[in-house]
Each structure stands twice: as C-alpha cells, then as structure tokens.
Amino acid sequence: MKQIYVRYIAGMLGIKSWQVENCAEMFAQGDTIPFISRYRKEKTGGLDDATVAELKHLCEVCDEMEKRKQTIISAISQAGALDDTLRARIENSVDATELEDLYLPYKPKRRTRATQAREKGLEPLADAMWGLKTRNPASDAAAFVSDEVGSPEEALQGARDIIAERLSETASVREDLRSVFRTRRIHSSVTKAGKESAEAAKYRTYFDFSMPLDRIPSHNLLAILRARNEGYVNIEIDADPQRCSLKVFNGFCRMQGSPHGALEQEIHTAADDSFKRLLYPSISGEVIREAKRKADIESIRVFGENLRQLLLGAPVGQKRTMAIDPGYRNGCKIACLDEQGRLLYHTIIYPHPPRNEKIKAITEVQKIISDYGIQAIAIGNGTAARETEDFMRKIRLPQGCKVWTVSEDGASIYSASEAGRREFPDEDVTVRGAVSIGRRLMDPLAELVKIDPKNLGIGQYQHDVDQNLLREKLQTTVESCVNAVGVNLNTASSYLLAYVSGIGPSLAENIVAYRTAKGPFRSRGELMDVPRLGAKAFEQCAGFLRIKGAANPLDDSAVHPESYGIVGKMAESLGVKTSELAGNASLCARIHPEDFVTEKAGLPTVRDIVRELAKPGLDPRGEAGEFSFAEDVRDIEDLKTGMELPGVVTNITNFGAFVDIGIHENGLIHVSRLGPRGTDPSKVLRLHQQIRVRVEDVDTERSRIALALVSPSPGKKSL
C-alpha cells in the first residue's frame, strides 16, 4: 500500500502507520478480522475488532481510489491534457470529491449550452474573455457573427455559457461553495401530493422544516429524504444566491486576475449564471449526499450496536424447552425441543377466545411438560402473549422450570425462509416459527444468525441507508459476536459455522457433512480431514471452535493450537499436566507471562493465554434475567400520565429508546428524557435491558406513548 494511503488511514483512525501497514499485509495474506484482533495483537498494537474492521474498510476504499486514479489519468492523457502538475495533484489526492473535481473538466458530458457554443466557433471569444485579453467584449463579439450566430449579443451569450461551464468545473470554486452550503440550512416544504395524501401524514413534521445541515440529526435527514423520494416534500439549501455568485466571481479573479470595465460585467453575468444554472443544483446535491452519507454511517453504527447487543443476549442454555407461539382464533402453537434444539413434538392448544378450551389446554400442557421433561418455557411476545403468560401461571411447573417472554421479530421470516424449509421440510410455517422462538431462548446467537438482521426490529431507517455499507457492517458485527462467544464444533448449524473466522458457507456445509458421516469431532486437528479445509482456513478458524469433552482440554478453549506448545511449557514449569493447569485459576496465578514470550508470541498473546487458561471456554454473555410486566396494564387505555411501570428496551435510536411495557404499542423515551442534552441513548441503555419508566403522555388516536426513564437496572436483561 502506498504511503499516502497509510498516512491517511492512520490519521483517520488515530493510530500509527506501522499498525496500518501490518494490518494491510495481513489482509493481503487472507487473515480475517477476528483472527487478527484476537491472535495477532503484537502486529496490531492491540487494536480491537471494530478498529480492525474500520481499517479494512478504509484499505478497500483506498484500493478503489487508486484504481479510479489510474482510470482518470488514462482518460486525461488520451485527451492530451495531462501534465506533470495535474498528474501529481491526482496521485497525491486522498479525497474522492477532490479527485472527481480534478477530472470534471475532462469528463465526457452530455450536450450542453457550452458545447453548442463551441460548435458555433465561439470558444476563441470565451478564451479572450477568460484570459482578460479583451477590453470591449461586445466589439470583439461582432467578429463572430455568422450564419449560426445571428448577433454580437448571441456571440457574447455563447462565450458566457462557455465561461459559466468552466467556472462550474473549477475545483477551487466548487470547494468554496461546498464550504458555504455545508453550514446553511436544509429546508423541506410540503408538495401538493403531500397535502392530498393520507399516507403523507407521518411526515407532517417535515412539511415546513428547517435546520442547519451540519447539525441535523441523522434520523431527521433520513426521514426528510424518504419523504422527498415518496413525493411528499421538496427540499432545498437556503444558500444566498447573491453571496454565492460573488464567491464564484471572486474565484475567477483569484485564477485569472480582476476584469475591468465592460468585461467585469460580462464575467459577473457568467458567474451568476454558473451558480444558478450549474453550481447550485450540483453542489446542493453533493452536500446533501455528503450529509446523507454521514447520516448513513451514524444510523448503521446504531444498527450495528443494537445487533451486537441482540446477538449477545444471555442464553438460557441447553435445556429441554417448550416454545409457545401465542394466538387467539388459530390457537397457541406448541413445539417441544430437546437440549440441542431438535424438534421432539408439536401441537396446538386453544386456551383463549373464541374457543376458550382452558381446562383441556391445561391438562394437555401439563402432560407435555411431564412427558418431555420440560425445563424452560418460551412464549413469543406477539398477539395474546400476556394472556398466554396468565394461562401458564395456572399450570404447576416442575422445580426450576421458568417461563420467559421472547421477541418474535423475524420468526415469521425464518419460518418461510430457505433455512427454515431446509431444517423442517415436512413442517408448516407455524411449527417452524414456534421452534425459532424456543431456540432463541436457548441460544439467541445460534438462532438469530439465520435471519437477515434488517428483519429483527432494531435500528433506524435501515432500508434507506447505503445498503453496501450496511451489509458490510452487519456482516462484521455478526462475525465479531460469533467469534467472541466461540462455537461448539459438534452441535453448531452450518449457518452458525459459516460466520466463524475463515470458514464461510461452503466449508460450513463440508464440516456438517463430515460430522454427519464420521460422528462428532474428537479434536481440533481432525478439522484438517474435512474436504477443502486447508492449513490457512484451519489457522483462521481453530481458535474459535470448541470441542466439549475433548481429550485435550485446550480444544475447548480460546487458546489457539499454535500456542499449545507454550501452554505445555507453562504446565511443565509448574510440575503439572496441561489438563491440571486448564481451569485452575490458582495455578495460573503463579505463571509469569514474561517467561514465555517467544519470537512469534509476544507479551499480549501470552497474557491472553494465561487469562483463558484460568477460565477456559467462558461464555461472555452472562445469565438471562426474569421479568414481569405490570399486572393492571394490558392496553393503551389502561395508561395514565404519571404511572411508573416496568419495561424492556426493544430498540435504541439516536432520538431515544423504544420500550415494551406489556401492551401492543411500544412507548418512546425521547433522548431529552434520558439525560442532559447531547446524551447518546446507547450510552445510557442496552437492548433488552429491564428498566422502570414513567408515562409522560398518551396519544390514543395515533397510538403514541411518551415515556421518561425512572431507573435503569444495569446488567439485567430480558429476552
């Protein structure tokens, strides 16, 4: 990678150039983000996976920029306009906008007024005016009257068109205007369609809205742009035309010198036309796209953080689980799962109206719990969830068996997906949906990786943001979570294995096929027998895979096989076996990491090894907490201003947090009710956190509930 890009990336991330160079080299070798951040800390200087992911993205951006530079240089060279100065400016640029500005004068364009003027032979007149080589443009223009040019004024108009286009393609002029536009207000106003459409009512906040472009929150900008795309509002930047036209004129003067007399007025006229006809639409579009990109990045950041919290939700673990997808007319779908999430039995009960078969349902559920040794019960949080919870309280449960409410977001997507059909080809969508609810209780991460994150009910405006950036962020987030937790090699689905560092969908299928044919893996080394899983893939994935009950206890830890020799030396120094050292915190406390540093394993790696040995295979997700909604609140009509209620955070955005309080509508804690102005909601609350809220306002007509945070319960999460 060229040093210009290395310095640029280092400056963007606030890190050292050597860290960028090392990471770029490892990316080129095929190393993955989780592997680099976990097992190559000496080379990264301890960069976390989020920074390594951003570094990789910037490396790819710079690679694309370098390709674009070569295309631009080739095009300008073919046009015969490339000189050493221009080449140097292009090659030394790390700004995509600047790069396109430099190319703009030479870029093939559609037929314009300036093109027509050139075809009429008016470029020499424009050159004379541009170079301040005429004192009387009107007199000189008379020489250009012809069959195609009817008068001196028509010749002057053509020359001004050429000058206006040149000014609009001048990099310094464009950047001057961008600096103005970026600080101006963006204004939205309702269209005729917006006034007449009932669908537009949701955008009425933006029917007459104005805010500085450099201070507008991301959710406001994305909402305005969506409303514009749907035809309900128009938007504009309130840049002062007179001031901006003068800036364009001054830009000409800086380049060419100050015109005088009649020529000054001609250049003023050309500058005014350049701004109004060419520069305003171009620059306003650019700065709005630039602001949208920033809004996209912020919205994607929020979405990624929500996804991380959702995927790292606390699991109940390997328990025999009864999953209930509640409903009224169509009944409650029940699915019983074994400890590995395999479907054992399914049925439907009808404890609610209109059938009201409560006694029959109680008898049936009690028999199912007994027959299948049920240890945990998961109830979907959709229609009839509260009523189903009440019904389950009438049932005598075994000791230790608890009832949990689980989010249904995305369950219907899974049930109709290829993944659902492949797993349960002989079952209908209702059974698959219930299974998904139960598996989410057992292990949210393992189940949620099967569903497109955009269908999980988190984030803000995810369908409006840059889909490539969103896809990249979500991919790296899922990979980060999967590899941070680790994956059981002998029970994981191909969908989960596909996110393990270095594996991917094809190798994941090969691993499952090998496991099905040969039986459970007995060691990490056996992975090398899987078809098409070579040394590089093994290096990348082995440390993130776990084998429960393996002969070598390190195979059920985050210690990478390349470091097993170091562990052996540690055990030898203490006079014990590796099996005695793994999991023995007191023995690990006697290890001096400095004594085991090697050329390949530096102090950060050795310290990680010692920490992992003390608690091998520790799941970082914690334990799920129980939760109950207020008994006397079942509907929005039950809410009164001033009520304090328990709730669960279901989504976090830049403008606040949505909270489930046990009714059909979620309430919103606006950011102003979370703390001082400028408070980041994600710094105050976590997804699925249990909190207490106060009802501030209830709008039954629009089904909107305004809440205020009373007290968070750090560390406690619902499912």
Secondary structure, DSSP 8 states (H G I E B T S, - for coil): --HHHHHHHHHHHT--HHHHHHHHHHHHTT--HHHHHHH-HHHHTS--HHHHHHHHHHHHHHHHHHHHHHHHHHHHHHTT---HHHHHHHHT---HHHHHHHHGGGS-----HHHHHHHTT-HHHHHHHHTT--S-HHHHHGGG--SS--SHHHHHHHHHHHHHHHHHT-HHHHHHHHHHHTTSEEEEEE-HHHHH-GGGGGGGGGTEEEEETTT--HHHHHHHHHHHHTTSEEEEE---HHHHHHHHHHHHHHHH----HHHHHHHHHHHHHIIIIIIHHHHHHHHHHHHHHHHHHHHHHHHHHHHHHHHT-----S--EEEEE--STT-EEEEEE-TT--EEEEEEE--STTT--HHHHHHHHHHHHHHTT--EEEEESSTTHHHHHHHHHTS---TT-EEEEE--TTHHHHHTSHHHHHH-TTS-HHHHHHHHHHHHHH-HHHHHTTS-GGGSS-SSSTTTS-HHHHHHHHHHHHHHHHHHH-EETTT--HHHHTTSTTTHHHHHHHHHHHHHHH-S---GGGGGGSTT--HHHHHHHGGGEE-TT-SSGGGGSS--GGGHHHHHHHHHHHTS-HHHHTT-HHHHTT--GGGG--SSS-HHHHHHHHHHHHSTT--TT---------TT--SGGG--TT-EEEEEEEEEETTEEEEE-SSSS-EEEEGGGTSSTT--HHHH--TTEEEEEEEEEEETTTTEEEEEEEEEEEEEE--
